[in-house]
Amino acid sequence: MERTVIRPFEHTDLPGAAAALTDVHATDGYPVEGVARPAEWLRSDDVLASWVAEAEGEIVGHVAVMRPNGEAAVSLWAEQSGVDERHIGVLARLFVVRRARNQAVGERLVRTAMAYGLRHNRRLVLDVMVKDTAAIRLYDRLGWLRAGLAAHRYGAGQQIEAICYVAPGAHPAMPSATQ
């Protein structure tokens, strides 16, 4: 695969990002929500910033930083740290199509989101379903700290166990996570 570029999401990326999302769901069963309406899921009003990975003119990955909206990881971190939710962002909507994997595309997308969080004084949190072992390895390798377990709720009353993570590297005013 040709060189992959990470860049800010543009409105014209929506069809390609939606196609990549659908592709990842078909191969991995991820995400568990949003696939029926990918455009709405990718461009939710809660998106603070998002980026795509592009290779050979095609969208092969995506990540977003979201405003908190009742996520268990947000509540857990706010309770543990005392940080106001206005200083928390949710890393979400991370996906990379199979043919672009093992090229550090996911890592580059996550690092881009982490840099945004630091620049905007938002400590990033996320939850990852325990079934998504590759994502768990990525967050562990990048130094994300496990903050606890929660139920990831989706669909019509469905849930699955998830690990809540907090991004490494805090501003002085932001407490560190406990392990």
VOGU-3710 file (C-alpha; in Angstrom, 3 decimals, decimal comma):
1> mertvirpfe> 0,000/0,000/0,000  1,234/3,448/-0,912  2,113/5,991/1,755  -0,810/6,642/4,099  -1,588/10,229/5,034  -3,390/11,197/8,242  -5,354/14,410/7,766  -8,385/16,237/9,156  -11,752/14,864/8,069  -13,402/16,864/5,284
11> htdlpgaaaa> -17,075/16,755/4,315  -16,138/15,131/0,996  -14,599/12,207/2,949  -17,995/11,054/4,211  -18,791/8,486/1,465  -15,315/6,925/1,671  -15,315/6,883/5,484  -18,796/5,327/5,514  -17,635/2,637/3,052  -14,556/1,915/5,204
21> ltdvhatdgy> -16,738/1,701/8,322  -19,066/-0,776/6,619  -16,058/-2,799/5,426  -14,565/-2,984/8,934  -17,912/-3,994/10,401  -18,236/-6,804/7,849  -14,757/-8,180/8,616  -14,550/-7,548/12,383  -18,036/-6,981/13,781  -16,829/-3,529/14,861
31> pvegvarpae> -18,360/-1,167/15,580  -21,435/-2,654/17,208  -23,416/0,528/16,486  -23,553/3,157/13,762  -23,346/0,863/10,751  -27,006/1,256/9,777  -26,517/5,037/9,523  -22,779/5,563/9,042  -23,006/9,195/7,905  -24,914/10,218/11,045
41> wlrsddvlas> -22,608/8,182/13,290  -19,437/9,634/11,785  -20,659/13,251/11,751  -22,549/13,362/15,058  -22,931/16,769/16,723  -20,744/15,386/19,528  -17,661/15,215/17,243  -15,107/17,808/18,329  -12,523/16,807/15,702  -11,874/13,848/13,432
51> wvaeaegeiv> -9,236/12,595/11,039  -8,973/10,094/8,225  -6,190/7,908/6,965  -5,956/8,087/3,182  -3,948/5,812/0,898  -4,027/5,818/-2,885  -6,953/8,263/-2,805  -9,059/5,969/-0,632  -10,131/6,359/3,009  -8,633/3,433/4,940
61> ghvavmrpng> -9,113/4,625/8,517  -10,777/7,129/10,815  -10,712/8,425/14,404  -12,651/11,106/16,276  -12,507/12,989/19,533  -15,992/13,369/20,920  -17,584/15,563/23,547  -18,640/13,498/26,591  -22,157/12,128/26,300  -22,779/9,815/29,240
71> eaavslwaeq> -20,005/7,293/28,506  -18,968/5,063/31,404  -15,282/5,874/30,819  -16,021/9,590/31,234  -17,916/9,074/34,498  -15,252/6,717/35,810  -12,383/9,103/35,042  -14,244/12,187/36,332  -14,945/10,353/39,588  -11,378/9,028/39,971
81> sgvderhigv> -9,638/12,270/39,057  -12,009/15,063/40,002  -11,554/16,509/36,498  -14,572/18,354/35,133  -16,118/16,738/32,037  -15,321/19,908/30,062  -11,690/18,768/30,232  -12,406/15,243/29,017  -12,665/14,054/25,437  -13,691/10,631/24,202
91> larlfvvrra> -11,494/8,907/21,636  -14,004/7,129/19,409  -14,868/5,951/15,922  -11,423/4,407/15,424  -11,294/1,918/12,588  -8,811/0,783/9,946  -9,684/-1,438/6,987  -7,975/-4,819/6,965  -5,693/-4,148/3,977  -4,202/-1,100/5,744
101> rnqavgerlv> -3,410/-2,868/9,006  0,065/-3,756/10,274  1,316/-0,433/8,925  0,837/1,616/12,136  -2,205/3,399/10,671  -4,264/2,863/13,835  -1,382/4,017/15,993  -0,895/7,157/13,911  -4,614/7,960/14,114  -4,621/7,491/17,908
111> rtamayglrh> -1,484/9,624/18,330  -3,112/12,381/16,237  -6,172/12,352/18,508  -3,956/12,313/21,613  -2,077/15,388/20,388  -5,401/17,155/19,850  -6,433/16,311/23,420  -3,225/17,777/24,825  -3,499/20,934/22,705  -7,120/21,466/23,784
121> nrrlvldvmv> -6,642/20,617/27,472  -8,860/17,518/27,214  -7,781/14,269/28,815  -8,907/11,509/26,459  -10,762/8,431/27,644  -12,315/5,507/25,837  -13,811/2,129/26,364  -12,868/-0,887/24,308  -14,882/-4,075/24,216  -12,979/-7,022/25,695
131> kdtaairlyd> -13,499/-8,920/22,420  -11,398/-6,347/20,530  -8,003/-7,728/21,516  -6,017/-5,917/18,802  -7,337/-2,561/20,037  -6,496/-3,504/23,635  -2,917/-4,329/22,591  -2,672/-0,964/20,796  -3,826/1,090/23,794  -1,600/-0,866/26,173
141> rlgwlragla> 1,404/-0,392/23,862  0,738/3,362/23,624  0,718/3,691/27,403  -2,989/4,222/27,956  -3,917/3,447/31,560  -6,702/1,077/32,521  -9,200/2,933/34,694  -11,655/0,076/35,233  -14,346/-2,064/33,653  -17,793/-1,048/32,460
151> ahrygagqqi> -20,636/-2,316/30,350  -20,595/-0,901/26,814  -24,282/-0,397/26,031  -25,568/-0,303/22,474  -28,552/-1,092/20,310  -31,818/-2,122/21,935  -30,618/-2,871/25,451  -27,544/-4,859/24,429  -24,258/-4,677/26,301  -20,790/-6,169/26,379
161> eaicyvapga> -17,963/-5,875/28,910  -15,460/-3,154/28,122  -12,188/-1,856/29,530  -12,089/1,877/30,238  -8,814/3,608/29,401  -7,338/7,041/30,086  -4,715/8,576/27,790  -1,178/9,034/29,108  0,511/12,405/29,324  -1,390/14,960/31,321
171> hpampsatq> -1,188/18,684/31,755  -0,066/19,694/35,258  -3,670/20,497/36,208  -4,815/17,045/35,137  -4,308/14,180/37,591  -2,736/10,942/36,448  -4,751/7,746/36,206  -4,270/5,013/38,737  -3,552/1,496/37,612
//
